[in-house]
Amino acid sequence: MLKKSEEARQRWGGAHESIDQWLIERQDLLVNYFKLAALPPYEGVRNGLPDVTDIRDFCGQLVDYVSSGHFEIYEQLMKQARENKQPLEALLEQVFPLISDTTEIALDFNDNYGDIESNNHLNQFDRDLSALGEAIELRMEFEDQLLHHLEKHEAL
């Protein structure tokens, strides 16, 4: 996931300032996800469950990322496509519901862990974090499909 995110930054970076910022936020989210999950190259960062402060901070970052995608980036991409008269309807009808599904998973994760006070309530944390990771990976694939389509039609 980290490699794909970096490739996206290299490919679409510079297309628009808000897309650049969004891709940076995406990379930061992934790094913090990998740290929280203790995945390589951060596998030695934690022993046991992560600190609740780190979990809450990650949840805030997660909500910010999915919100900026829905309420800023996607709207901007749609506007650019309309201005350039690009046919996006079929792709949007296919991809937006899938992105929305991943948003629900992210928001559910935040609902479960965003205000957590202690490690005593983390029985399902690793399972939920793994499911969230799968959703994030899918979401980024869908986002990349949108960016690729816009690039292909010279709307970026």
C-alpha positions, 0 to 999 in steps of 0.5 A: 500500500505504501508503495502504491501511494508513493507511485500515485504521488509521483504520477499525479502530483503537481496536477492540482494543489488540492490533489497534491495535499490530498495525496500527502494526507493519504501517504501520512494516513498509510504510514500511521496505519502501518505504525498502528498495525506494527507492519513492516517497516514499523513492526518493531514500533510496538509490543502489544496493543497500541497506545490509546492516544495513538489510536485516537489520533489515527481516528481523527486523521482517518476521518479527516482523510475520508471527509476531504475525499468526499467533500473536497477532492471528489467534488473538484474532480467532478467539476474539472471533468464537467468543465472539460466535458469528460464522460465520467457518469458510468465510472462514477456510478460504479466507483462512488458506491464502492468508495462510500462503502469504504467510508462507512467502514472507516466511520465505523472504526472511528465510532468504535475507537475514536473516543476510546479511554483505555486498552481494556476495550480493544478485544477486537482491535486487531481484527477491526484494524485489519478490516480497515486496512483492507478497506483503505487499500480498496478505497485507494484503488478506487481513487486511483481509478478516478485519477487515472480516468481523468488523466486519460481524458486530460482532465487533470 
